Amino acid sequence: MSVQILEMVKKLNLKLQAVERQIARSKIGRIISRPFRYLIGQGNRRIGFPLFGWSRMKKISTIYSDSFFVELPAGLDIYLWGCKTHDSELRLTKYLIQHLKPGDVFIDVGAHFGFYSGLASTLVGHKGKIFAFEPTPKTFKVLKQNTKSSNSFIFNQAIGSKDGSITFYEHDQLHSEYNSTIQVSGLSSNEYIVDISRLDTFAERQNITPNIIKVDVEGAEYEVVKGLDGLYNQAKFHIVLEMFSKPEKNEQQLAAAKQLHSFGLEPYQIDQNGQLEKIKHLEAYLSDLEIESDNIVFKAS
């Protein structure tokens, strides 16, 4: 690895450590460190949006870029800290920093505003490629503003087990990260038809071999995995699935894990340093989680 790449990774890690120190402070300490952003962000989330339906587009800096857009009330953690701050997301960020290399191909299924797509674009450099998928038209407009690098290619469509079209469920801006081809119980949604592709046929058309595939599709992970058949003979890739901890919510995700196991891919947890530790019993691991979800990496043993 070149000195330049090592320096970039070092800077990213230092910025990430600074974020971790900030969010570890007391609530008062966090507010004092970002008073105006807390006022704007929480004001929009708790008053402006619930009462008036207001959303606000804000340009900010992230740990890897001086220009990134979020549309509040979604993306509040990125707006406040320049990074996704849920424990599982922090560890995923470290994992990508540690494992994505110059020239790699990264696929982001369920890219939302593109935080991970942008990070990956920085890490893989001009010789690498990023392919990001976001079916929601409104969210896709924000993603488009955040992925202007020449190595990034974005698609306003879904990924699943077929090529064609499918019903998609879009929620309000506060819950836009839950948009999916699976309807989320308890949330009102708008329905419309979107294009959908299998990932193996897409990769064949693009003539690419992915290194890391990140999948965050709110319960539709099994459908995505069923569309990967043609890639399993290239089992060197890693696939990251966000998986829920509660049994009543993760049945389809466990089915996806079983499918991946049948093709020789085993589950790994991401530790606090971004490294991988093999999970012996996935269901037990998930049931013991003290958080709602975790990002699980599947790869060949």
C-alpha positions as CSV (number, residue, x, y, z in Angstrom):
1,M,0.0,0.0,0.0
2,S,1.4,3.4,-1.0
3,V,2.4,6.0,1.6
4,Q,-0.4,8.3,0.3
5,I,-3.1,5.7,0.9
6,L,-1.7,4.9,4.3
7,E,-1.8,8.6,5.2
8,M,-5.4,8.9,4.0
9,V,-6.5,5.9,6.1
10,K,-4.7,7.3,9.1
11,K,-6.5,10.6,8.7
12,L,-9.9,8.9,8.3
13,N,-9.2,6.8,11.5
14,L,-8.2,10.0,13.4
15,K,-11.4,11.8,12.4
16,L,-13.5,8.8,13.3
17,Q,-11.8,8.6,16.7
18,A,-12.6,12.3,17.2
19,V,-16.3,11.6,16.4
20,E,-16.3,8.7,18.9
21,R,-14.9,10.9,21.6
22,Q,-17.6,13.5,21.0
23,I,-20.5,11.2,21.0
24,A,-19.2,9.5,24.2
25,R,-19.7,12.8,26.1
26,S,-22.8,13.5,28.2
27,K,-25.9,14.8,26.4
28,I,-25.2,18.3,27.7
29,G,-21.6,18.0,26.5
30,R,-22.7,17.0,23.0
31,I,-25.1,19.8,22.8
32,I,-22.5,22.4,23.9
33,S,-20.1,21.1,21.3
34,R,-22.7,21.6,18.5
35,P,-25.3,24.1,19.8
36,F,-26.5,25.6,16.6
37,R,-26.6,22.2,14.8
38,Y,-28.5,20.7,17.7
39,L,-31.0,23.6,17.6
40,I,-31.6,23.3,13.9
41,G,-31.5,19.5,13.7
42,Q,-33.6,18.7,16.7
43,G,-35.9,21.7,16.0
44,N,-36.7,20.3,12.6
45,R,-37.0,16.7,13.9
46,R,-39.3,17.5,16.9
47,I,-41.2,20.6,15.7
48,G,-40.8,21.6,12.1
49,F,-41.4,18.2,10.5
50,P,-44.1,16.8,12.8
51,L,-46.1,20.0,12.9
52,F,-45.6,21.5,9.4
53,G,-43.9,18.7,7.3
54,W,-40.8,20.8,6.9
55,S,-37.6,19.2,5.6
56,R,-34.3,21.0,5.2
57,M,-31.5,20.4,2.8
58,K,-28.2,21.0,4.5
59,K,-24.6,20.9,3.1
60,I,-22.1,19.7,5.6
61,S,-18.6,18.1,5.9
62,T,-18.1,14.4,6.6
63,I,-15.0,12.6,7.8
64,Y,-14.0,12.1,4.2
65,S,-15.5,15.1,2.3
66,D,-16.1,18.8,2.5
67,S,-19.3,18.6,0.5
68,F,-22.1,16.3,1.5
69,F,-25.9,16.9,1.6
70,V,-28.5,15.6,3.9
71,E,-32.2,16.3,4.0
72,L,-33.3,16.7,7.6
73,P,-34.9,15.2,9.6
74,A,-33.2,12.2,8.0
75,G,-29.5,11.9,8.4
76,L,-29.4,13.8,11.7
77,D,-26.3,12.0,13.0
78,I,-24.4,12.8,9.8
79,Y,-25.5,16.4,10.0
80,L,-24.3,16.7,13.6
81,W,-21.1,14.7,13.4
82,G,-20.1,14.1,9.8
83,C,-20.6,10.4,10.3
84,K,-23.2,7.7,11.0
85,T,-22.9,7.2,14.7
86,H,-25.0,4.1,15.6
87,D,-22.5,1.5,17.1
88,S,-23.0,-0.9,14.2
89,E,-22.5,1.9,11.7
90,L,-19.3,3.1,13.3
91,R,-17.9,-0.4,13.2
92,L,-19.0,-0.8,9.6
93,T,-17.2,2.5,8.7
94,K,-14.1,1.1,10.3
95,Y,-14.4,-2.2,8.5
96,L,-14.7,-0.4,5.1
97,I,-11.7,1.8,5.9
98,Q,-9.7,-1.3,6.8
99,H,-10.8,-3.6,4.0
100,L,-11.5,-1.5,0.8
101,K,-8.4,-1.0,-1.3
102,P,-7.5,1.1,-4.3
103,G,-9.0,-0.5,-7.4
104,D,-11.7,-2.4,-5.6
105,V,-15.4,-2.5,-6.7
106,F,-18.0,-1.6,-4.0
107,I,-21.7,-2.2,-4.5
108,D,-24.1,-0.3,-2.2
109,V,-27.6,-1.7,-2.2
110,G,-29.9,0.7,-0.4
111,A,-27.5,3.7,-0.5
112,H,-29.9,6.3,0.9
113,F,-28.0,9.6,0.9
114,G,-24.7,7.9,0.0
115,F,-22.6,8.1,3.1
116,Y,-21.0,4.7,2.5
117,S,-20.8,5.2,-1.3
118,G,-18.9,8.4,-0.8
119,L,-16.5,6.8,1.7
120,A,-15.9,3.9,-0.6
121,S,-15.3,6.2,-3.5
122,T,-12.5,7.9,-1.5
123,L,-11.0,4.5,-0.5
124,V,-11.0,2.8,-3.9
125,G,-9.6,5.8,-5.8
126,H,-9.8,6.5,-9.5
127,K,-9.0,2.9,-10.5
128,G,-11.9,1.5,-8.4
129,K,-15.7,1.7,-9.0
130,I,-18.7,2.3,-6.9
131,F,-22.2,1.2,-7.9
132,A,-25.0,2.6,-5.7
133,F,-28.7,1.7,-5.8
134,E,-31.5,3.9,-4.3
135,P,-35.1,3.4,-5.6
136,T,-36.7,6.4,-3.8
137,P,-36.8,9.3,-6.3
138,K,-36.5,12.0,-3.6
139,T,-33.7,10.3,-1.8
140,F,-32.0,9.5,-5.1
141,K,-31.8,13.3,-5.9
142,V,-29.7,13.7,-2.7
143,L,-27.6,10.7,-3.5
144,K,-26.9,12.2,-6.9
145,Q,-25.5,15.3,-5.3
146,N,-23.2,13.2,-3.1
147,T,-21.8,10.9,-5.7
148,K,-20.3,13.0,-8.4
149,S,-16.9,11.4,-8.6
150,S,-15.9,9.8,-11.9
151,N,-15.6,6.4,-10.2
152,S,-19.2,6.4,-8.9
153,F,-22.3,5.1,-10.8
154,I,-25.7,5.5,-9.3
155,F,-29.1,3.8,-10.2
156,N,-32.6,4.9,-9.3
157,Q,-33.8,1.3,-8.9
158,A,-34.1,-1.7,-6.6
159,I,-32.1,-4.9,-6.4
160,G,-33.7,-8.3,-5.8
161,S,-34.4,-11.8,-7.2
162,K,-35.7,-10.8,-10.6
163,D,-35.2,-8.4,-13.5
164,G,-38.3,-6.3,-14.2
165,S,-40.4,-4.1,-11.9
166,I,-41.7,-4.3,-8.3
167,T,-43.9,-2.5,-5.8
168,F,-41.9,-0.1,-3.6
169,Y,-43.0,1.4,-0.3
170,E,-41.9,5.0,0.5
171,H,-42.3,6.5,4.0
172,D,-42.1,10.1,5.2
173,Q,-38.8,11.9,5.3
174,L,-38.2,11.1,9.0
175,H,-38.4,7.4,8.2
176,S,-36.9,7.4,4.7
177,E,-34.2,5.0,5.7
178,Y,-36.9,2.4,6.1
179,N,-38.1,2.6,2.5
180,S,-38.1,-0.9,1.0
181,T,-39.8,-3.4,-1.3
182,I,-41.1,-4.8,2.0
183,Q,-43.8,-2.9,3.8
184,V,-42.8,-1.9,7.3
185,S,-45.5,-2.5,9.9
186,G,-46.7,0.6,11.8
187,L,-45.6,3.1,9.2
188,S,-47.8,4.8,6.6
189,S,-46.3,4.6,3.1
190,N,-46.8,5.5,-0.6
191,E,-46.7,2.7,-3.1
192,Y,-45.3,2.9,-6.6
193,I,-43.6,0.7,-9.2
194,V,-39.8,0.8,-9.6
195,D,-37.4,-1.0,-11.8
196,I,-35.6,-4.0,-10.2
197,S,-32.5,-6.1,-11.3
198,R,-30.8,-9.2,-10.1
199,L,-27.3,-8.3,-9.0
200,D,-25.6,-11.2,-10.8
201,T,-27.1,-10.1,-14.2
202,F,-26.2,-6.5,-13.4
203,A,-22.6,-7.4,-12.7
204,E,-22.4,-9.4,-15.9
205,R,-23.7,-6.5,-17.9
206,Q,-21.3,-4.2,-16.3
207,N,-18.4,-6.7,-16.5
208,I,-17.5,-6.2,-12.9
209,T,-16.4,-8.5,-10.0
210,P,-17.3,-7.0,-6.7
211,N,-15.1,-7.0,-3.6
212,I,-17.6,-5.8,-1.1
213,I,-21.4,-5.7,-1.4
214,K,-23.3,-3.7,1.3
215,V,-27.0,-4.5,1.6
216,D,-29.4,-2.4,3.7
217,V,-32.9,-3.1,2.4
218,E,-35.0,-3.2,5.6
219,G,-36.1,-6.9,5.5
220,A,-35.7,-7.6,1.8
221,E,-32.2,-9.1,2.2
222,Y,-33.3,-12.6,1.2
223,E,-34.6,-11.3,-2.2
224,V,-31.3,-9.6,-2.8
225,V,-29.3,-12.7,-1.9
226,K,-31.5,-14.9,-4.3
227,G,-30.4,-12.6,-7.1
228,L,-26.7,-13.4,-6.4
229,D,-26.5,-16.9,-7.8
230,G,-24.2,-16.1,-10.7
231,L,-21.7,-14.5,-8.4
232,Y,-21.2,-17.3,-5.9
233,N,-18.4,-18.9,-8.0
234,Q,-16.5,-15.6,-7.2
235,A,-16.7,-16.3,-3.4
236,K,-13.8,-14.0,-2.6
237,F,-16.2,-11.1,-2.2
238,H,-17.6,-10.0,1.1
239,I,-21.3,-9.3,1.5
240,V,-22.5,-7.1,4.4
241,L,-26.1,-7.5,5.6
242,E,-27.8,-5.4,8.1
243,M,-29.7,-7.9,10.3
244,F,-32.3,-7.2,13.0
245,S,-31.8,-8.7,16.5
246,K,-35.5,-9.5,17.2
247,P,-36.7,-12.9,15.9
248,E,-40.0,-11.5,14.8
249,K,-38.2,-9.2,12.4
250,N,-35.2,-11.2,11.1
251,E,-36.8,-14.4,9.6
252,Q,-36.1,-13.3,6.0
253,Q,-32.6,-12.2,7.0
254,L,-31.8,-15.6,8.5
255,A,-33.1,-17.2,5.3
256,A,-30.6,-15.0,3.5
257,A,-27.8,-16.2,5.8
258,K,-28.8,-19.8,5.2
259,Q,-28.6,-19.3,1.5
260,L,-25.2,-17.6,1.8
261,H,-24.0,-20.6,4.0
262,S,-25.1,-23.0,1.2
263,F,-22.6,-21.3,-1.1
264,G,-19.7,-21.4,1.5
265,L,-20.1,-17.9,3.0
266,E,-19.9,-17.7,6.8
267,P,-21.0,-14.9,9.1
268,Y,-18.5,-12.6,10.9
269,Q,-19.1,-9.8,13.3
270,I,-17.2,-6.5,13.0
271,D,-15.2,-5.7,16.1
272,Q,-14.5,-2.3,17.5
273,N,-11.4,-2.0,15.4
274,G,-13.1,-2.9,12.1
275,Q,-11.7,-6.4,12.0
276,L,-13.7,-9.6,11.6
277,E,-14.5,-12.3,14.1
278,K,-16.2,-15.4,13.1
279,I,-19.7,-16.0,14.5
280,K,-20.3,-19.6,15.6
281,H,-24.1,-19.4,16.1
282,L,-25.7,-16.5,14.2
283,E,-29.2,-16.7,15.8
284,A,-27.7,-16.8,19.3
285,Y,-25.4,-13.9,18.4
286,L,-28.4,-11.8,17.2
287,S,-30.6,-12.7,20.2
288,D,-27.8,-11.6,22.6
289,L,-27.5,-8.1,20.9
290,E,-28.3,-5.1,23.1
291,I,-28.9,-3.1,19.9
292,E,-31.8,-3.3,17.4
293,S,-29.6,-4.4,14.5
294,D,-26.0,-5.2,13.4
295,N,-24.0,-5.3,10.2
296,I,-22.9,-8.9,9.6
297,V,-20.2,-9.7,7.1
298,F,-20.5,-13.0,5.1
299,K,-17.4,-14.3,3.4
300,A,-15.7,-17.6,2.5
301,S,-13.9,-19.2,5.5
